[in-house]
Amino acid sequence: MLSNVSRGGVFLGSLDSIDPARIVIVGAPMDYTSCYRAGSRFGPEAIRNVSDVLETYSPALDRDLSEVDFFDAGDISLPFGNVEESLKRIGTVVKEIIGSGRVPVVLGGEHLVTLPVVQEVSRYYEDLYVFHFDAHADLRTAFEGERLSHATVIRTIAEIIGGSKIFQFGIRSGTRDEFCYAKENTNMMPGSVLEAVKSSLDVIGKSPVYITIDIDVLDPAFAPGTGTPEPGGCSSSELLESIYALKDLNIVGFDIVEVNPAYDNSERTQIIGAKLLRELLLIVF
């Protein structure tokens, strides 16, 4: 079994054992640097809890979760409030997953949990690209005096793999400095998320790709349950179509972060998070 991971409720269709699994899901229940509304540490549990509302079959992909060998290992045990140790533990678990020849899938938690995941994935896969879906640029050098923050995560990742390997979709919020940095260093794609994704595919080819989805890439009308909602986002239909457009990429891992169930009693944010997870599992398979 994996280090510091405890299993509770599981996602729809999960295997009962890790042994035959090709894909492993872990939760990273951390929200220590959230700057507006904390609570995304309850996101992994919420996504699992609503997954039974879905069918295992995806008509859009004509595939069923019964065809996918995936295992939901549970949540990583994290020391509350200790950012560096929590990131270290997340990285350790992801390293174990990759080292066993499996694909890591992480449920957040705040967006900072993506950092140790990409660190480990990039050590294993050369020429790694990152597809970043988000309302926010996350390109600050520091936030409230902290270098490690959900607002700095993509900037830090750019320093690890190179900004030219990062494609950003749905971004509509950030400082002037962040947008200037993006213009010079990353591939920030304005306008329609779907059209931007399609225009990026030829550049990637068969290179390994890691996908990180901050649920606030969606307009708050579709996903109000998030820490920092930002009006003007895409619809759930457009985001799903964008995911389907990625089906021929060499996806070597992904995460879904910033689902905050405390701010969505309707559960629609959790449900779209669960559906995104189902579709991505079917695409990776």
C-alpha positions as CSV (number, residue, x, y, z in Angstrom):
1,M,0.0,0.0,0.0
2,L,1.0,3.7,-0.3
3,S,2.7,5.7,2.5
4,N,0.5,7.8,4.7
5,V,-2.7,7.0,2.7
6,S,-5.9,5.9,4.4
7,R,-9.0,4.6,2.5
8,G,-12.5,5.7,3.3
9,G,-15.2,6.2,0.7
10,V,-14.2,5.4,-2.9
11,F,-15.0,6.8,-6.3
12,L,-17.6,5.1,-8.4
13,G,-16.2,1.9,-10.1
14,S,-12.9,1.7,-8.2
15,L,-11.2,-1.7,-7.9
16,D,-11.0,-3.2,-4.5
17,S,-7.2,-3.8,-4.8
18,I,-4.3,-1.7,-6.0
19,D,-2.6,-4.7,-7.5
20,P,-4.2,-4.8,-11.0
21,A,-4.7,-1.0,-11.2
22,R,-3.1,1.0,-13.9
23,I,-4.4,4.3,-12.5
24,V,-4.4,5.3,-8.8
25,I,-6.5,8.1,-7.3
26,V,-5.4,9.8,-4.1
27,G,-6.9,12.8,-2.3
28,A,-4.7,15.7,-1.1
29,P,-6.9,17.4,1.6
30,M,-4.9,20.6,2.0
31,D,-6.2,24.2,1.9
32,Y,-3.7,26.0,4.2
33,T,-2.9,28.9,1.8
34,S,-6.4,29.6,0.6
35,C,-6.8,33.3,0.5
36,Y,-10.5,33.8,0.5
37,R,-12.7,30.8,1.3
38,A,-11.1,27.8,2.9
39,G,-12.7,24.3,2.8
40,S,-11.3,22.7,-0.3
41,R,-9.7,20.0,1.9
42,F,-13.1,18.5,1.9
43,G,-13.2,18.4,-1.9
44,P,-11.9,14.8,-2.4
45,E,-14.5,13.4,0.0
46,A,-17.3,15.4,-1.6
47,I,-16.4,14.3,-5.1
48,R,-16.4,10.6,-4.0
49,N,-19.7,11.0,-2.1
50,V,-21.6,12.3,-5.2
51,S,-20.0,10.0,-7.7
52,D,-22.9,7.5,-7.3
53,V,-25.2,9.9,-9.0
54,L,-23.3,9.2,-12.2
55,E,-23.5,6.2,-14.4
56,T,-20.3,4.3,-15.0
57,Y,-20.9,4.6,-18.8
58,S,-20.0,7.7,-20.8
59,P,-22.1,8.1,-23.9
60,A,-19.8,10.8,-25.2
61,L,-16.8,8.4,-25.1
62,D,-18.7,5.1,-25.5
63,R,-16.6,3.7,-22.7
64,D,-17.4,2.4,-19.2
65,L,-15.5,2.6,-16.0
66,S,-15.7,-1.2,-15.8
67,E,-13.2,-1.2,-18.6
68,V,-10.7,0.9,-16.6
69,D,-8.3,-0.6,-14.1
70,F,-8.2,2.2,-11.5
71,F,-8.0,2.1,-7.7
72,D,-9.1,4.9,-5.3
73,A,-6.5,4.6,-2.6
74,G,-8.0,7.2,-0.3
75,D,-6.6,10.4,1.2
76,I,-3.1,11.2,2.1
77,S,-2.7,11.9,5.8
78,L,-1.4,15.5,6.0
79,P,-0.2,17.4,9.1
80,F,-2.7,20.3,9.3
81,G,-1.1,23.7,8.7
82,N,2.3,22.4,7.8
83,V,2.7,23.3,4.2
84,E,6.2,22.0,3.5
85,E,5.7,18.6,5.2
86,S,2.3,18.2,3.5
87,L,3.8,18.9,0.0
88,K,6.6,16.4,0.8
89,R,4.1,13.7,1.7
90,I,2.1,14.3,-1.5
91,G,5.3,14.1,-3.5
92,T,6.3,10.8,-1.8
93,V,3.0,9.2,-2.6
94,V,3.0,10.3,-6.2
95,K,6.6,9.0,-6.6
96,E,5.4,5.6,-5.3
97,I,2.6,5.6,-7.8
98,I,4.8,6.5,-10.8
99,G,7.5,4.2,-9.6
100,S,5.1,1.3,-9.7
101,G,4.3,2.0,-13.4
102,R,0.9,3.6,-12.7
103,V,-0.7,6.9,-13.6
104,P,-1.3,9.3,-10.6
105,V,-4.6,11.1,-10.3
106,V,-4.9,13.7,-7.4
107,L,-8.0,15.3,-6.0
108,G,-7.5,18.6,-4.1
109,G,-7.4,20.5,-2.0
110,E,-6.0,23.8,-3.0
111,H,-4.1,24.3,-6.2
112,L,-0.7,24.2,-4.4
113,V,-1.0,20.4,-4.2
114,T,-0.3,20.3,-7.9
115,L,3.3,21.4,-7.3
116,P,4.8,18.2,-5.7
117,V,2.8,16.1,-8.2
118,V,4.3,17.9,-11.2
119,Q,7.8,17.8,-9.6
120,E,7.7,14.0,-9.4
121,V,6.0,13.5,-12.8
122,S,8.6,15.8,-14.5
123,R,11.4,13.7,-13.0
124,Y,10.0,10.6,-14.6
125,Y,8.9,12.0,-17.9
126,E,11.2,14.2,-19.9
127,D,9.8,16.9,-22.1
128,L,6.6,17.2,-19.9
129,Y,3.9,19.7,-20.8
130,V,1.3,21.0,-18.4
131,F,-2.2,22.0,-19.5
132,H,-3.6,24.4,-16.9
133,F,-7.3,25.1,-16.7
134,D,-8.1,27.9,-14.3
135,A,-9.7,31.3,-13.8
136,H,-6.5,32.6,-12.2
137,A,-3.0,32.9,-13.6
138,D,-1.3,31.6,-10.4
139,L,1.9,33.2,-11.6
140,R,2.9,35.4,-8.6
141,T,6.3,35.1,-7.2
142,A,4.8,35.3,-3.7
143,F,1.5,35.9,-2.0
144,E,1.1,37.6,1.4
145,G,4.8,37.1,1.7
146,E,4.7,33.3,1.1
147,R,6.5,31.7,-1.8
148,L,4.5,28.5,-1.5
149,S,0.9,29.4,-2.2
150,H,-2.0,28.5,-4.4
151,A,-1.4,31.8,-6.1
152,T,2.2,31.0,-7.0
153,V,1.9,27.3,-8.0
154,I,2.1,27.7,-11.8
155,R,5.0,30.2,-11.6
156,T,6.9,27.7,-9.5
157,I,6.1,24.9,-11.9
158,A,7.3,27.1,-14.8
159,E,10.6,27.5,-13.1
160,I,10.9,23.7,-12.9
161,I,9.8,22.6,-16.4
162,G,10.1,25.9,-18.3
163,G,7.2,28.3,-19.1
164,S,7.1,27.3,-22.7
165,K,5.9,23.9,-21.6
166,I,2.8,25.4,-19.9
167,F,-0.5,26.1,-21.7
168,Q,-3.0,28.1,-19.8
169,F,-6.7,28.0,-20.6
170,G,-9.7,30.1,-19.2
171,I,-7.5,32.6,-17.4
172,R,-9.4,35.8,-16.6
173,S,-7.9,37.1,-13.4
174,G,-4.4,38.1,-12.1
175,T,-2.1,41.0,-11.6
176,R,-0.6,43.0,-14.5
177,D,2.8,41.5,-13.6
178,E,1.4,38.0,-14.0
179,F,-0.1,38.7,-17.4
180,C,3.2,40.3,-18.5
181,Y,5.1,37.3,-17.3
182,A,2.7,35.0,-19.1
183,K,3.1,37.0,-22.4
184,E,6.9,36.5,-22.2
185,N,7.1,33.0,-20.7
186,T,4.0,30.8,-20.9
187,N,1.4,30.0,-23.4
188,M,-1.6,31.8,-22.1
189,M,-4.5,31.1,-24.5
190,P,-7.2,33.8,-24.5
191,G,-10.8,33.4,-25.6
192,S,-12.8,30.2,-25.9
193,V,-11.3,27.4,-23.9
194,L,-12.3,24.8,-26.4
195,E,-10.8,26.6,-29.4
196,A,-7.7,27.4,-27.5
197,V,-7.3,23.7,-26.5
198,K,-7.8,22.6,-30.1
199,S,-5.2,25.1,-31.4
200,S,-2.6,23.7,-28.9
201,L,-2.8,20.0,-29.9
202,D,-0.5,20.0,-32.8
203,V,2.3,21.6,-30.8
204,I,2.1,18.8,-28.2
205,G,2.2,15.8,-30.5
206,K,2.9,12.7,-28.5
207,S,4.9,14.4,-25.7
208,P,3.7,13.5,-22.1
209,V,1.1,15.9,-20.8
210,Y,-0.1,16.6,-17.2
211,I,-3.5,18.2,-16.8
212,T,-4.4,20.4,-13.8
213,I,-8.0,21.6,-13.6
214,D,-9.0,24.3,-11.1
215,I,-12.7,24.0,-10.9
216,D,-13.0,27.8,-10.9
217,V,-12.2,27.7,-14.6
218,L,-16.0,27.3,-14.8
219,D,-18.3,30.2,-14.4
220,P,-19.6,30.4,-10.8
221,A,-23.1,29.7,-12.3
222,F,-21.9,26.1,-12.9
223,A,-19.4,25.8,-10.0
224,P,-20.2,28.1,-7.1
225,G,-18.5,25.7,-4.6
226,T,-14.9,27.0,-4.9
227,G,-12.5,29.1,-2.9
228,T,-12.1,32.1,-5.2
229,P,-15.0,32.2,-7.7
230,E,-14.5,34.5,-10.8
231,P,-17.3,35.5,-13.1
232,G,-17.0,35.2,-16.8
233,G,-15.9,31.5,-17.0
234,C,-16.8,28.8,-19.4
235,S,-19.7,26.4,-19.2
236,S,-19.6,22.9,-18.0
237,S,-20.4,21.7,-21.5
238,E,-17.4,23.7,-23.0
239,L,-15.1,22.3,-20.4
240,L,-16.2,18.7,-21.1
241,E,-15.8,19.2,-24.8
242,S,-12.3,20.6,-24.1
243,I,-11.5,17.4,-22.2
244,Y,-12.8,15.2,-25.0
245,A,-10.5,17.1,-27.4
246,L,-7.5,15.8,-25.4
247,K,-8.3,12.1,-25.9
248,D,-5.4,11.5,-28.2
249,L,-2.8,13.1,-26.0
250,N,-0.2,11.1,-24.0
251,I,-1.7,12.0,-20.6
252,V,0.6,10.9,-17.8
253,G,-1.4,12.3,-14.8
254,F,-4.0,14.8,-13.8
255,D,-5.6,16.6,-10.9
256,I,-8.9,18.3,-10.1
257,V,-8.6,20.9,-7.4
258,E,-10.3,23.7,-5.5
259,V,-13.7,22.0,-5.1
260,N,-15.1,23.5,-1.9
261,P,-18.4,21.8,-0.9
262,A,-19.2,24.2,1.9
263,Y,-20.2,26.8,-0.6
264,D,-22.5,24.6,-2.8
265,N,-25.4,23.0,-1.0
266,S,-26.8,22.1,-4.4
267,E,-23.7,19.8,-4.9
268,R,-23.5,20.8,-8.6
269,T,-19.8,21.7,-8.2
270,Q,-19.0,18.3,-6.7
271,I,-21.0,16.6,-9.4
272,I,-19.2,18.3,-12.3
273,G,-15.9,17.5,-10.5
274,A,-17.0,13.8,-10.4
275,K,-18.0,13.8,-14.0
276,L,-14.7,15.4,-15.1
277,L,-12.9,12.7,-13.1
278,R,-14.9,10.0,-14.8
279,E,-14.3,11.3,-18.3
280,L,-10.6,11.8,-17.7
281,L,-10.2,8.3,-16.4
282,L,-11.9,7.0,-19.5
283,I,-9.7,9.1,-21.7
284,V,-6.4,8.1,-20.0
285,F,-7.4,4.5,-20.3
